[in-house]
């Protein structure tokens, strides 16, 4: 056997072992009855696949439309909760396999390959990741497709063939339609890759341009679907009452520009504490209570554009410069209580993760940046680009909807772990290659 193939064989073995262990993880089938979102995904999953309404449904009483990828996979699982959970566990396991495979292609030395393989499989057993497979929410499939997206991108980066570009393109479409925020990251990544390719890696230029064009098409299609489904209405309302109303200057900016029900909103939503259940239900009332209809109609119409204008003209707000520390501390959230209790082989990872802190991640990225400046090896830029991507994502998601920051940004700490592991693997690789060249 070729010694270079051993890590790839081990990856396959680890995939089969962890798939079995993941499928054996226990969960409480009642856990998804505690939140309302599963009803929306299952309702959309029951719409005919041959109907336009499946891909771009309009809101109805008690139904809030979602991007189509999650309902599509729920449909493939027969809309049965237990089957959906097992399906999500399989896709999670497969995503780990693909991600590790892509890393084995990218790294050159045995020690770096074994390090990154062991650490990624161990990280993926962390309940903060694996636990979401037991819940009927978008988080599991969104995170799995995030890793499939990164993995297939790195495979194409290593192989440079049209076949792998096609696979990456298909994964990109499915990944994007797990959440409405992902198209912005797609455009940013491929835009950055065009610059990187033009300067340091011209063979990647054609593929990067192709993916940028695809991402722009996805952005416009997904934007139209979001408009039809009024999927930005709730986030705009949440952001207005939770972040704008309490600040007199920001509030007056919107009042001058036609915010409806301004006095009533000011009275109802000043001094909210989301740790208190009555205040949470006050926000929920925005979505259905008849007295808030003018505000809802405004948020679904001119409110979205006005809020975007505000974000552009108020960089201190957008960049979270004056955001209170206790609210910013919600960003690197982990081990949230939306899922079943940790069990099975995941208990071991729970004792070790989070392993890296945002500060240690930053130090590692700066060290890698210094080595890149000396060597100009394009592969060393990749974790740096993805780090920029997810810093942008934090700002994007926080400003898009401040209602459930912890849940919407739970993968921030996951990415801190992954990007740190990836960076350490590259640093080990570069150190060994340097020693061998002496």
C-alpha positions in Angstrom: 0.0 0.0 0.0 1.2 3.5 -0.9 2.1 5.2 2.5 0.5 8.4 1.2 -2.9 6.7 1.0 -2.9 5.6 4.6 -4.4 8.9 6.0 -7.2 8.7 3.4 -8.0 5.0 4.4 -8.0 6.1 8.0 -10.4 8.9 7.2 -12.8 6.4 5.6 -12.5 4.2 8.7 -13.2 7.1 11.1 -16.2 8.1 9.0 -17.8 4.6 9.3 -17.0 4.5 13.1 -18.3 8.0 13.8 -21.4 7.4 11.6 -22.3 4.4 13.6 -21.7 6.2 16.9 -23.7 9.3 15.7 -26.7 7.1 14.7 -26.6 5.5 18.1 -26.7 8.8 20.0 -30.0 9.1 22.0 -32.4 12.0 21.8 -35.8 13.1 23.2 -38.4 13.0 20.4 -40.4 15.6 22.3 -37.5 18.2 22.2 -38.8 19.7 18.9 -42.2 20.3 20.3 -40.8 23.1 22.6 -40.2 25.5 19.7 -42.5 26.7 16.9 -40.0 26.7 14.0 -40.3 23.0 13.2 -43.9 23.5 12.3 -42.9 25.9 9.5 -40.3 23.5 8.1 -42.7 20.6 8.1 -45.5 22.7 6.6 -43.3 23.7 3.7 -42.0 20.2 3.3 -45.6 19.0 2.7 -46.0 21.4 -0.3 -45.5 19.7 -3.7 -42.0 19.7 -5.0 -43.4 20.6 -8.4 -45.1 23.7 -7.1 -43.4 27.1 -7.1 -44.8 27.6 -3.6 -42.3 25.0 -2.3 -39.3 27.1 -3.3 -40.8 30.5 -2.8 -44.0 30.3 -0.6 -46.0 33.2 0.6 -46.7 33.6 4.3 -50.0 32.4 5.8 -51.6 32.7 9.2 -49.2 30.8 11.5 -46.7 29.9 8.7 -43.5 31.8 8.1 -41.7 30.7 4.9 -38.1 29.4 4.9 -35.4 29.0 2.3 -36.0 25.7 0.6 -33.0 23.4 1.4 -34.1 22.4 4.9 -37.8 21.7 3.9 -36.4 19.7 0.9 -34.4 17.4 3.1 -37.3 17.0 5.5 -39.4 16.0 2.5 -36.8 13.5 1.5 -37.0 12.1 5.0 -40.8 11.7 4.7 -41.5 14.5 7.2 -41.0 12.0 10.0 -39.2 13.5 13.0 -37.2 10.4 13.9 -36.1 9.9 10.2 -35.2 13.5 9.9 -32.9 13.2 12.9 -31.1 10.2 11.5 -30.8 11.9 8.1 -29.2 14.9 9.8 -26.8 12.7 11.6 -25.7 11.0 8.3 -25.2 14.4 6.6 -23.2 15.6 9.6 -21.0 12.6 9.4 -20.5 12.8 5.7 -19.6 16.5 6.0 -16.9 15.6 8.4 -15.5 13.0 6.0 -15.5 15.5 3.1 -13.9 18.2 5.2 -11.1 16.0 6.4 -10.6 14.6 2.9 -10.1 18.2 1.7 -7.6 18.9 4.4 -5.6 15.8 3.6 -5.3 17.1 0.0 -4.2 20.5 1.2 -1.6 19.4 3.7 1.8 17.9 2.6 3.2 16.2 5.7 2.0 13.1 7.6 2.1 14.7 11.1 0.0 17.7 10.0 -2.5 15.4 8.3 -2.9 13.1 11.3 -3.1 16.1 13.7 -5.9 17.8 11.7 -7.8 14.6 11.1 -7.9 13.6 14.8 -8.8 17.1 15.9 -11.6 17.7 13.4 -13.3 14.4 14.1 -13.0 15.0 17.8 -14.4 18.6 17.4 -17.3 17.3 15.4 -18.3 15.0 18.3 -18.8 18.1 20.5 -22.4 18.3 21.5 -22.5 22.0 20.5 -22.3 20.6 16.9 -23.6 17.1 17.1 -26.5 17.9 19.4 -28.2 20.1 16.8 -28.8 16.9 14.7 -31.4 15.9 17.3 -33.5 19.0 16.7 -35.8 19.9 13.8 -34.3 23.3 13.1 -32.1 24.7 10.3 -28.9 24.8 12.4 -27.9 21.2 11.8 -28.2 21.1 8.0 -26.9 24.7 7.7 -23.7 23.8 9.6 -23.3 20.5 7.8 -23.6 22.2 4.4 -21.2 25.0 5.6 -18.6 22.3 6.1 -19.5 20.6 2.9 -19.2 24.0 1.1 -15.7 24.6 2.6 -14.7 21.0 2.0 -15.7 20.9 -1.7 -14.2 24.4 -2.2 -10.8 23.1 -0.9 -11.1 19.9 -3.0 -11.6 22.0 -6.1 -8.7 24.2 -5.0 -6.5 21.1 -4.8 -7.8 19.3 -7.9 -8.7 22.2 -10.3 -11.0 20.1 -12.5 -14.4 21.1 -13.9 -16.0 18.1 -12.3 -15.1 19.2 -8.8 -16.1 22.8 -9.6 -19.6 21.4 -10.6 -19.9 19.5 -7.4 -18.9 22.6 -5.4 -21.4 24.7 -7.3 -24.3 22.3 -6.5 -23.3 22.2 -2.8 -23.1 26.0 -2.9 -26.7 26.3 -4.1 -28.0 23.9 -1.3 -25.8 25.6 1.3 -27.0 29.1 0.4 -30.7 28.2 0.7 -30.3 26.9 4.3 -30.2 30.5 5.5 -30.8 33.9 3.9 -27.6 35.4 5.1 -25.2 33.0 3.3 -25.3 34.7 -0.2 -23.4 37.7 1.2 -20.6 35.4 2.4 -20.5 33.6 -1.0 -20.1 36.9 -2.9 -17.4 38.1 -0.4 -15.4 34.8 -0.6 -15.3 34.5 -4.4 -14.7 38.2 -4.8 -11.6 37.9 -2.5 -10.6 34.7 -4.4 -10.6 36.6 -7.7 -8.2 39.2 -6.2 -6.0 36.4 -4.6 -6.0 34.4 -7.9 -5.1 37.4 -10.0 -2.1 38.2 -7.8 -0.8 34.9 -6.7 -2.7 32.0 -8.2 -3.9 32.7 -11.8 -5.1 29.1 -12.5 -7.8 29.7 -9.9 -9.1 32.8 -11.6 -11.5 31.2 -14.0 -13.1 29.0 -11.3 -13.4 31.9 -8.9 -15.1 34.1 -11.5 -17.5 31.3 -12.4 -18.4 30.9 -8.7 -18.8 34.7 -8.2 -21.3 34.8 -11.1 -23.2 31.8 -9.6 -23.3 33.6 -6.2 -24.7 36.8 -7.7 -27.4 34.7 -9.4 -28.2 33.0 -6.1 -28.2 36.4 -4.3 -30.9 37.8 -6.6 -33.0 34.6 -6.7 -32.8 34.2 -3.0 -33.5 37.9 -2.4 -36.7 37.6 -4.6 -37.8 34.5 -2.7 -37.2 36.3 0.6 -39.2 39.2 -0.6 -42.2 37.0 -1.6 -42.0 35.2 1.7 -41.5 38.4 3.7 -38.6 36.7 5.5 -36.9 40.0 6.4 -40.0 41.4 8.2 -39.5 39.7 11.6 -35.8 40.5 11.8 -36.3 44.2 10.9 -39.0 44.4 13.6 -36.8 42.7 16.2 -33.9 44.9 15.5 -36.1 48.1 15.6 -37.7 47.4 19.0 -34.6 45.8 20.7 -31.8 48.1 19.5 -33.3 51.2 17.9 -36.1 52.1 20.2 -34.0 52.3 23.4 -31.5 54.8 21.8 -33.1 58.3 21.5 -30.9 59.5 18.6 -31.4 56.3 16.5 -35.1 56.2 17.3 -35.6 59.9 16.3 -33.7 59.1 13.0 -36.5 56.6 12.1 -39.3 58.8 13.4 -38.3 61.7 11.2 -38.4 59.2 8.2 -41.8 57.9 8.8 -41.7 55.1 11.4 -45.3 54.2 12.2 -46.7 53.8 15.7 -43.5 55.5 17.0 -45.0 56.7 20.4 -46.7 53.3 21.0 -43.5 51.4 20.2 -41.5 53.6 22.5 -43.9 53.0 25.3 -44.2 49.3 24.8 -40.5 48.4 24.2 -38.4 50.7 26.3 -36.5 48.8 29.0 -37.1 45.3 27.7 -35.3 42.4 29.4 -35.3 39.3 27.2 -34.3 37.2 30.3 -37.9 37.8 31.5 -40.6 35.7 29.9 -43.3 38.5 29.8 -40.9 40.8 27.8 -40.2 38.0 25.3 -43.9 37.5 24.7 -44.2 41.3 24.1 -41.8 40.9 21.2 -43.6 37.8 19.9 -46.9 39.8 19.9 -45.4 42.0 17.2 -45.7 39.1 14.8 -49.5 38.5 15.0 -51.3 41.0 17.2 -53.8 43.2 15.2 -52.7 46.4 16.8 -49.2 46.1 15.3 -50.3 45.6 11.7 -49.2 49.1 10.5 -45.7 48.4 11.9 -45.6 44.9 10.3 -46.7 46.3 6.9 -44.1 49.0 7.2 -41.3 46.5 8.1 -42.3 44.3 5.1 -42.2 47.3 2.8 -40.1 50.5 3.2 -38.8 49.5 6.6 -36.3 47.1 5.2 -34.7 49.7 2.9 -34.7 52.3 5.6 -32.9 50.0 8.0 -30.3 49.2 5.3 -29.8 52.9 4.8 -29.4 53.4 8.5 -26.7 50.6 8.7 -24.8 52.3 5.8 -24.9 55.8 7.4 -24.2 54.7 11.0 -21.0 52.7 11.0 -20.6 52.9 14.7 -23.9 51.1 15.1 -23.2 48.6 12.3 -19.7 47.7 13.6 -21.1 47.3 17.1 -18.7 50.0 18.5 -21.1 51.1 21.2 -22.9 47.8 21.9 -22.8 46.9 25.6 -20.3 44.3 26.6 -23.0 42.0 28.2 -24.8 41.9 24.8 -21.6 41.3 22.8 -20.8 38.4 25.1 -23.7 36.5 23.4 -21.7 36.2 20.1 -19.4 33.3 21.0 -22.3 31.3 22.5 -22.1 27.5 22.8 -24.0 24.5 24.3 -27.4 26.2 24.1 -30.5 24.5 25.5 -32.4 24.0 22.2 -31.2 20.4 21.9 -31.4 17.2 23.9 -29.0 16.5 26.8 -25.5 15.5 25.9 -24.9 11.8 25.8 -23.0 9.0 24.1 -19.4 9.4 23.0 -19.9 13.2 22.8 -19.3 13.4 26.6 -15.5 13.3 26.0 -15.5 16.3 23.6 -17.6 18.2 26.1 -14.8 18.1 28.6 -12.3 19.6 26.1 -14.2 22.2 24.0 -14.2 25.1 23.6 -10.4 24.5 23.2 -9.4 27.7 21.5 -10.4 31.2 22.5 -11.1 34.1 20.1 -7.8 35.6 21.3 -5.8 32.4 20.5 -7.4 32.2 17.1 -6.4 35.8 16.4 -2.8 35.1 17.4 -2.6 32.0 15.2 -4.0 33.9 12.2 -1.5 36.7 12.7 1.3 34.2 12.9 0.1 32.5 9.7 -0.2 35.9 8.0 3.4 36.6 8.8 4.5 33.3 7.3 2.4 34.0 4.2 4.2 37.4 3.7 7.5 35.6 3.8 6.6 32.6 1.6 3.7 33.9 -0.6 2.1 30.5 -0.6 -1.6 30.9 -1.6 -2.8 28.0 0.5 -1.7 29.8 3.6 -4.1 32.6 2.8 -7.2 30.4 2.9 -7.8 30.3 6.7 -7.2 34.1 6.7 -9.8 34.6 4.0 -12.3 32.4 5.9 -11.6 34.3 9.1 -12.4 37.6 7.4 -15.6 35.9 6.1 -16.8 34.9 9.5 -15.9 38.2 11.1 -18.1 39.8 8.5 -20.8 37.2 9.2 -20.8 38.1 12.9 -21.5 41.8 12.1 -24.1 40.8 9.4 -26.1 38.4 11.6 -26.0 40.6 14.7 -27.3 43.6 12.8 -29.9 41.5 10.9 -31.7 40.2 13.9 -30.8 40.8 17.6 -33.6 38.7 19.0 -31.7 35.3 19.2 -28.1 36.3 18.8 -26.9 33.2 20.6 -28.8 30.7 18.4 -28.1 32.5 15.1 -24.4 32.8 15.9 -23.8 29.5 17.7 -21.4 28.4 14.9 -19.1 31.4 15.7 -17.3 29.5 18.4 -17.4 26.4 16.1 -15.6 28.4 13.5 -13.0 29.7 16.0 -12.2 26.0 16.8 -12.1 24.9 13.2 -10.1 27.8 11.8 -7.6 27.5 14.7 -7.2 23.7 14.1 -6.8 24.4 10.4 -4.2 27.1 11.1 -2.2 24.9 13.5 -2.2 22.2 10.9 -0.7 24.5 8.3 1.9 25.8 10.8 3.0 22.3 11.6 3.1 21.5 7.8 5.3 24.6 7.1 7.6 23.9 10.0 8.2 20.3 8.9 8.7 21.3 5.3 11.2 23.9 6.4 13.2 21.4 8.5 13.3 18.9 5.6 14.6 21.6 3.2 17.5 22.5 5.5 
